[in-house]
Amino acid sequence: MSEKLIIDLKKCKNCTLCDVQCSYKHHPSNNGINALLEKVRFALICRRCKTAPCIKACPREALEKVDTGRGDEQVLKRADMLCTGCGTCAIACPFGTVYTELVPFVDDICDLCRDRLKGNEKPLCVRSCDSGALDWQDINIEKNKDMTEVFEGVVVRVAGGDLWEPFLPKSQKASG
């Protein structure tokens, strides 16, 4: 086992403004945790249909299914230079789970501080998160029924295992 970033969505959902710091070396002024949270939220709500009508509906061909590296499982990705934000994918989604503001752009936003942590040091995002929504530790996912690994090295704590609850922060719900 190796350390994983653990995101407690229940605690995270209660924050109105995320002021967590990030040490992502390629974009030090970018708060990488916000983009990572966007990807996590989308990974939990997309039903990953086989036919993917959202892809077919996109007039700019900005959506595609990409392999996750776990068997034949695929996830939806959006090309940042092609998407115009028209919302056609959201209209085409038969489950109503595609929100244009949540479809992740293809980019590198978090490298989990690989090769930058010394000893038992935790990532800067974990150290600077006042709500306690982020943690960094060795963890056995099989023994924790309220956790799921959504990406390699990124674990989400979902109280009660309720994966379909919308995970928008309160501030986004009020404006959306």
C-alpha positions in Angstrom: 0.0 0.0 0.0 1.1 3.6 -0.6 -0.4 6.8 0.5 -3.5 8.2 -1.2 -5.2 11.5 -1.1 -8.5 11.1 0.7 -11.3 13.5 0.0 -14.3 13.6 2.4 -17.0 15.0 0.2 -19.4 15.5 3.1 -17.0 17.9 4.8 -15.9 19.4 1.4 -19.5 20.1 0.4 -20.0 22.3 3.5 -17.3 24.8 2.4 -18.4 27.9 0.6 -15.0 28.9 -0.7 -12.0 26.5 -1.0 -8.8 28.3 -0.1 -6.7 25.2 0.0 -3.1 25.8 -1.3 -1.5 23.7 -4.0 2.2 23.0 -4.7 1.6 21.7 -8.3 4.9 22.6 -9.8 3.7 23.5 -13.3 1.0 26.0 -12.2 1.9 27.2 -8.7 -0.8 29.9 -8.7 -3.5 27.5 -9.8 -5.5 25.8 -7.0 -5.2 22.3 -8.3 -7.6 20.8 -5.8 -10.6 22.6 -7.4 -10.0 21.0 -10.7 -9.4 17.6 -9.0 -12.7 18.0 -7.2 -14.4 18.7 -10.5 -13.1 15.4 -11.9 -14.0 13.5 -8.8 -17.6 14.8 -8.7 -18.1 14.0 -12.4 -16.6 10.5 -12.0 -19.2 9.8 -9.3 -22.3 11.1 -11.1 -21.7 10.0 -14.8 -23.5 6.7 -15.4 -21.0 5.7 -18.1 -23.5 4.5 -20.7 -22.4 2.2 -23.4 -24.0 4.3 -26.2 -22.9 7.7 -24.7 -25.4 9.9 -26.5 -23.6 13.0 -25.1 -20.6 12.2 -27.3 -22.8 11.8 -30.4 -24.6 15.0 -29.7 -21.5 17.2 -29.4 -21.3 19.4 -32.5 -17.6 20.1 -31.9 -16.5 16.5 -31.2 -15.1 17.7 -27.8 -16.2 14.6 -25.9 -14.7 11.1 -26.0 -14.5 8.0 -23.8 -11.0 7.1 -22.6 -9.8 3.9 -20.8 -9.3 4.1 -17.1 -6.8 1.3 -17.0 -9.2 -0.9 -15.0 -10.5 -3.5 -17.4 -12.9 -2.3 -20.0 -14.1 0.7 -17.9 -14.1 4.0 -19.7 -14.8 7.6 -18.5 -15.9 10.7 -20.3 -13.3 13.4 -21.1 -13.7 16.8 -22.6 -11.2 18.5 -24.9 -10.6 22.0 -23.6 -9.8 23.5 -26.9 -12.9 22.1 -28.7 -15.7 22.6 -26.2 -17.7 25.8 -26.6 -20.0 25.1 -23.6 -23.1 24.8 -25.7 -24.7 22.3 -23.3 -25.8 19.9 -26.0 -24.2 17.0 -24.1 -26.2 17.8 -21.0 -29.5 17.8 -23.1 -28.6 14.5 -24.7 -27.8 12.7 -21.4 -30.6 10.2 -20.8 -29.9 10.2 -17.0 -29.6 14.0 -16.5 -26.2 13.6 -14.9 -24.1 15.5 -17.4 -23.6 19.0 -16.1 -21.4 21.0 -18.5 -19.7 22.7 -15.5 -18.6 19.3 -14.2 -17.3 17.5 -17.3 -13.6 17.5 -16.8 -11.2 19.1 -19.2 -8.3 17.0 -20.3 -5.4 18.5 -18.4 -2.9 17.8 -15.6 -4.2 19.4 -12.5 -2.8 17.4 -9.7 0.3 15.1 -9.5 -0.3 14.1 -5.9 3.0 15.9 -5.1 4.9 12.9 -6.5 8.6 13.1 -5.8 8.2 16.3 -3.8 7.2 14.9 -0.4 9.9 14.2 2.2 9.5 11.4 4.8 6.0 11.5 6.4 5.2 15.0 4.9 1.7 15.5 3.7 0.8 17.4 0.5 0.3 21.2 0.9 -3.4 20.9 0.1 -3.9 18.5 3.0 -1.9 20.7 5.4 -3.8 23.9 4.3 -7.4 22.5 4.3 -9.1 24.0 7.4 -12.3 21.9 7.1 -10.4 18.5 7.4 -11.9 17.4 4.1 -8.5 16.2 2.8 -6.2 13.6 4.2 -3.1 11.7 3.1 -2.5 8.2 4.4 -2.0 4.5 3.8 -5.4 3.0 3.6 -7.0 -0.3 2.8 -10.1 0.5 0.6 -11.6 -3.0 1.0 -12.0 -2.5 4.8 -13.7 0.9 4.3 -17.2 0.6 2.8 -17.7 4.4 2.7 -14.7 4.9 0.5 -14.0 4.4 -3.2 -10.9 5.0 -5.3 -12.0 7.1 -8.2 -8.6 7.7 -9.7 -5.2 6.1 -8.9 -4.1 7.5 -5.6 -7.4 9.5 -5.1 -9.9 8.1 -2.6 -13.3 9.6 -1.9 -15.2 9.2 1.4 -18.9 9.1 0.7 -20.9 8.7 3.9 -23.3 5.8 3.7 -22.0 4.9 0.2 -24.5 7.3 -1.5 -22.6 7.8 -4.7 -25.5 9.5 -6.6 -26.1 12.5 -4.4 -25.1 15.7 -6.2 -21.7 16.8 -4.8 -21.9 20.5 -5.7 -20.7 22.8 -2.9 -23.4 25.0 -1.4 -22.1 28.1 -3.1 -22.5 26.4 -6.6 -26.0 25.2 -5.8 -27.1 28.7 -4.9 -25.8 30.2 -8.2 -26.8 27.3 -10.5 
